[in-house]
Structure formats: structure tokens, C-alpha cells
């Protein structure tokens, strides 16, 4: 026996996740009569992390709503900037987003990163335990119920990834305050304090240093500083 038939319209911003046949206006969909609307939407391919509101016949409903026959559903994207209540804004990135992690840390954003593939269950558990927003291009990971919060990374280009995260979450930017290697906080350091990490040319040329309070890594304005400065200046101009 057929279940209730509903009509679902997915916002253009979310068309990436649904088959082409379901992108043109409100599309009829037969449900089983017991599944929640959240489950129905995810079955279409849209992670709930990307859904800002589910509107049924003009009223907003939670993902736990069980759709009835004839209902019209509008699936809307998350508003920007997106508010993440309940904890300070901080992120967790999977193994595929190392460059994005380093750039967020460069801007002073609290960013944890797994440099090895520890598996989706472990990542989701860490997101929940530390109340971090999980950033990933893995749709399956973003559908895990134990996630505290999550967001899909739409681009494969680090420049676009960074711009999208800053636009979506509007984090407080404090450049040059975090270690790009481990996410620890930086402190001023004397040349003597970091002397064991300096080669001859650096020892002679530079006098201003910072050091990570967590891992001890030393920082100075070396050969790549201009490139990093450009990333910081662009981020501040667009999102600061």
C-alpha cells in the first residue's frame, strides 16, 4: 500500500545534494507514513547540517515532524551567519582538510584537525565531546546522529573553503595567535628561548619570535610571511 504523498521543494542552494530530476520546483514524493521529515530529507541526499528550516504548508516544523498526505514541504538552507548556540565557536576538521585547518589557525580560530583517518564514529564522538562544529566533505559523516554540529565544505579549493567558512559562521578573527601545527596559543619568545630551532641564517637575520605554548614550535617572519600576510589581510578585509 502506498503511503502519504507529499510535495518537496529544495532550495537552489541545496541542489548540489539532490538528483537533477528533483531540482525543478515542488516534486512529488511518496513516504512510508512513519519516517520523520528529517529522515525523508536525508534520504534525498541533503544532510540536515545544511538545512536551516523545514517549512510545511507555511509553518516551520522540526525534523521530527512526520509528514501527512498532501503536505507541501520547503527545504531551506542555513541562514548566514549561522548561529551555533551552546558553546564557544570552534571547529573539528577531518583528514582531507589540512590546508583549511592551517589557514583557520593562522587567523586565530580554534581549529582541531585529525591528520590521520580515525574513522567517522571517532570524529563524531570527538565533535560531541568537545562541542566542535565538524567540517567535512563526507556527507555520511555529517549524517551521524552523535555529531554536536556540522557543516559541509562545498569547494575543493582552500581559498574558497576558507571564504565559505568565514562567511557562514563569522568567527572572531585574531590572526597570529595560534600555532598552525597544533592549534596551541602563541606567546612572545626571545631568541635565546628558541635558539635550538634556528639555523645560522635565521639566527643572524631575525630578532622577533613567537613560540607555541603547547608544542614549543618557534615562529618568525620568514620567507613565506608575505604569502601568509596576504591570506590574513584578505580575510580581514572580507570578514573582519
N, C-alpha and C positions, 0 to 999 in steps of 0.2 A: 504494500500500500504506500502510495506517495505521501510524504509529509507536507508540512506547510510550505507554500511558495512565497518567497519574499523578493523584493527588488533592491539590489545593492548598487550604489554608485560610489566609485572610488575616486577620490580627488586626484587631479592630474599629477600632483607632486608625488603620488604613490604608485603611479602607473608602472614604474620600474619593476614592481613586485608581482604584478598580475599578468596573465596571458593577454595577448593583443585583443582577443575576442571579448574580453571583459572590460575593456577600457572606454568603450563608447557609451556614455550615459548610463542609465539605470538598467542593469542586467538581471533577468530572472534567475532565481536560484532556489532549488528545492532542498529543504533541510530535513533532518530526521525528527524534529519536534521536541527533542530533549537537549540537544547541544546548545551551549551558550553562544551568544553572538560573538564573543571573543574567539571562541574555537572556530566558528564559521569563518571569521575574517582571516584567521591564521591559516585555515585550510585553503584560502585563496592565494596564500603566499605572502601576506602582509604581516610582518612582525608587529606585535602590539606596542613595542617600544616606539614605533613610528606613527602611531595613531594618537591624535590629540583629542578627538571627540568622536563618539558614535551617536548619531542623531537619527532617531526613529520617529517618523511622522511629525517632525518638528520639535521633538523634545529629546534632550540628551539623556542617554541611558548608560549604565555601567557595562563593562564587558560580560558581566554575569547574567545580563538580560537574556531570556530565552525567547527568540523571535516567534511571533504568531503569524498565521496565514495572512497574506496581503500587506504586510508592513513594508514600508519603504525606508531603506537604511542609507544614510550618507556617512561615508568614512572620510574623516578629515585629518590632515596632517597635524603634527605637533605645532603649537604656536612658537614663535621666536621673538625674544629669547625665551627658552624653555626654563621654567622654574622647577627645581628639584628639592622639595621640602624634606626636612627631617635630619639633615646632616650638612656639614660644610661641603661645598662642591669639590670633588676630587675624582680622578679617573683611574681606570684599570684598562690596559691595552693588551691585546693578545700578541702572539709571537710575530705576526705579519706586519705590525705597525711600529717598528723600531724607530724609523725616522720621525714619524709623528710624535712619538713619545719624547725623543730628544728635543724636538722643537717646542713642545709644550713646557718641558722643564726649563729650557732656555728662557722662556717667558715667565718663569716663576710659578707655573701651575702645578699643583700637587698631582703627580702622574706616576702610578706604579706600572711596571711593564714586565711581562714574562718573556725572557729571551729564549726559552725552550718551550716546546709544546707539551704542556702539562695536562691537556685534555679539557673538554668542556665542563665536566662536573666540577673539577677543581677550580676552574676560573669562575664559574658561577658561585661556588661556595665562598671564594675569596671576596667577590663583589658583595655578597650578603654580609659576610663577617666584618668587612672594613667599610661598608656603606660607600662603595665606589661605583660610579657610573661605568658600566662595561662598554668600551668602544670596540667594534669589530665589524668585519665584512662577512662574518659567518652567521647566516640567518638562523641556522639551527641553534647556535649558542644563544642568540638573542631571544629565542622562544622558550628557553629553560625557565621554569616557574620559580626556581630559587634565586634568580637574579634579583639584586636590590633595585637596580635601574640599568638601562642600557640605551645604546644609540647605534644605528647603522652608519658606517662610513661609506659614503656614496662613491667617492672617487678613488682611483689608484695612484693619483699624483699627490705627493706630500704637500705641495703648495696649496692645492685645492682642499685637501683633507684638513689642514690647519685652519684655513679660512672658514670652512664649514663648521668646525667645532667651535671656533670663537664666535661665529655668528649665531649658532644655535644656543649656546649656553652662556655667553657673555661672562666668562670667568674674570676675576680680578687679576690683572697682569702686573707682575713685579719682576721685570727682567733682571737677569744676572744674580739671582738669589738662590738658585738651586743647582745642584750637581747634575749635569746631563747624563752622567754614567749611572748614578744610583738614586737620584731624587732627594738626596740629603740637602740640608741647608748649608750655604756658603758663609764663611767668615773671613775677615781680613787676615792676612798672614804676612810675616816678614820673610825676607829672602832666606834667612838662616833656618826658619821653620820648614821650608820646603826644599832646602838645598839638595837633599838626596834625590830629588826628582828632576833636577835641572842639568842639562848638558852645558858644555862650555860656552857656546854661543848665547844661549838663553841666560846663563849666569852673568855674562858680561853686558847683555843688552837691556834686560828688563829689571825693574825695581819694584813694581807694584804687583802684588799677588793676592789670590784668594785661595782658600782651602776648604774642602768639604769636611764638615764636622762629623760626618758618618763614616766615609770610606778613606778620607785623608788625601784624596786626589787634589793636585795643585792646578791652579788656573792663572793664566796671564794673557795679555793681548798679543797673541802670536800671529802667525802667517794667515790664519783663516778668520781673524777677527772681523775684517771688513765684510765678509760674507755673512757672518752671524749678526753683525750690526745691521745689515740690510734687512734681514728677517725680522729683527726686533723693531726697527723703525717702521717697516710696512705694517706690522701687526698693530703697533700703537696708533699709527695714522688711521687705520681702518676700524679698529675695535677698542682702542684705549679710551 
